[in-house]
C-alpha cells in the first residue's frame, strides 16, 4: 500500500485545525503548560498545510488567481509565526487569559503544580477560581528577587 502524500498533508492540516479549535474552546489544558505560545498557532499552521497541498494546482490558474493564492499562503505562514511567538488575546482560551494576568513567578508555580497533577484543572474553571489559586500560590511562592 502506497501512502498518498497529498492526502496525508490534507489530513495533517485538518488535524492541526481541529486540534487548534479544540484547544481554543478550552480543552487540552495540559498543553498550555508545556508550550504556551505554540498552541495558538495550530489553526493557521493547519491552514498552511492545507494551502500547500493546492499550490501546484493553483499554478495552472490565471496569474491573478495564482498570485492571490500565494499572498494568502504567505499571510497564513506569517500568522503561524506571529501566533507562535506572541499569541493574540483572541486566540487564547479564557482560562489562559485569566492565568496570564498574574505575575510570572505565580504562573511558574502554577505550571509546577500542574505538572503531573490533574486536580489543578479545577482551579481554572472560572476567573474567581484562578484568582483564588493565584492567591494561594502567592502565599507559598517566594517573592521574586529584584536586581
C-alpha positions in Angstrom: 0.0 0.0 0.0 1.4 3.3 -1.1 0.9 6.4 1.1 -0.7 9.3 -0.9 1.4 12.3 0.3 -1.2 14.9 -0.8 -3.9 13.1 1.2 -1.6 12.8 4.2 -0.8 16.5 4.1 -4.5 17.3 3.9 -5.2 15.1 6.9 -2.4 16.6 8.9 -3.6 20.1 8.1 -7.2 19.2 9.1 -5.9 17.6 12.3 -4.0 20.8 13.2 -7.1 23.0 12.5 -9.3 20.7 14.5 -6.8 20.5 17.4 -6.4 24.3 17.4 -10.2 24.7 17.6 -10.4 22.1 20.3 -7.7 23.9 22.3 -9.3 27.3 21.6 -12.5 26.1 23.1 -10.6 25.5 26.4 -9.8 21.8 26.1 -6.4 20.0 26.4 -5.4 22.4 29.2 -2.2 20.5 29.9 -0.8 21.6 26.5 -0.6 25.2 27.8 1.9 24.4 30.5 4.2 22.5 28.1 4.2 25.0 25.2 2.1 28.1 26.0 2.9 30.0 22.8 2.8 27.4 20.1 -0.7 26.1 20.9 -2.4 29.1 19.4 -0.6 28.6 16.1 -2.2 25.3 15.3 -5.2 26.7 13.3 -3.1 28.8 10.9 -0.5 26.0 10.7 -3.2 23.6 9.6 -4.4 26.0 7.0 -0.8 26.3 5.8 -0.6 22.6 5.3 -4.0 22.6 3.5 -3.0 25.5 1.3 0.4 24.0 0.5 -1.4 20.9 -0.9 -3.1 23.1 -3.6 -0.2 25.3 -4.6 0.7 23.1 -7.6 -2.9 23.1 -8.9 -3.1 26.9 -8.4 0.0 27.4 -10.6 -2.2 26.3 -13.5 -4.7 29.1 -12.8 -4.6 32.6 -14.3 -1.8 34.7 -12.8 -4.1 37.0 -10.7 -5.6 34.0 -9.0 -2.3 32.3 -8.5 -0.7 35.4 -7.0 -3.7 36.0 -4.8 -3.3 32.4 -3.5 0.4 32.9 -2.9 -0.3 36.1 -1.0 -2.9 34.3 1.2 -0.5 31.5 1.7 2.2 34.0 2.8 -0.2 35.6 5.2 -1.0 32.2 6.7 2.7 31.5 7.2 3.1 34.9 8.8 0.2 34.3 11.1 1.6 31.0 12.1 4.9 32.6 13.0 3.2 35.5 14.8 0.8 33.3 16.8 3.7 31.0 17.8 5.8 33.9 19.2 3.2 36.3 20.6 -0.3 34.9 20.6 -3.1 37.5 20.2 -5.6 37.6 23.0 -8.5 36.5 20.8 -6.7 33.2 20.1 -6.3 32.3 23.8 -9.0 30.4 25.7 -10.5 32.5 28.5 -8.8 30.4 31.2 -5.4 31.3 29.8 -6.1 35.0 29.8 -7.1 34.6 33.5 -3.9 32.8 34.3 -1.7 35.2 32.4 -2.9 38.3 34.2 -0.9 37.0 37.3 2.8 37.6 37.8 5.4 35.4 36.1 6.5 33.8 39.4 2.9 32.8 40.2 2.5 31.4 36.7 5.7 29.4 37.1 4.4 28.0 40.4 1.1 27.1 38.7 2.9 25.3 36.0 4.9 23.3 38.5 1.8 22.4 40.4 0.0 21.4 37.2 2.8 19.1 36.2 1.6 15.5 36.7 -1.4 16.6 38.7 -4.9 16.5 37.2 -6.5 18.3 40.1 -5.2 21.7 39.0 -7.8 21.8 36.3 -10.5 22.5 39.0 -8.6 25.8 39.6 -9.2 27.1 36.1 -13.0 26.7 35.7 -13.7 30.4 36.4 -11.8 33.6 36.8 -12.6 33.6 40.5 -11.1 30.1 40.8 -7.9 31.2 39.0 -7.6 34.2 41.3 -8.0 32.1 44.4 -5.4 29.6 43.1 -3.0 32.5 42.4 -3.5 34.0 45.9 -2.9 30.5 47.4 0.3 30.1 45.4 1.4 33.7 46.1 1.4 32.9 49.8 3.6 29.9 49.2 5.9 31.1 46.4 8.9 33.1 47.4 8.7 36.7 46.1 10.7 37.5 43.0 14.2 38.9 43.6 14.7 42.5 42.4 18.1 43.2 40.8 
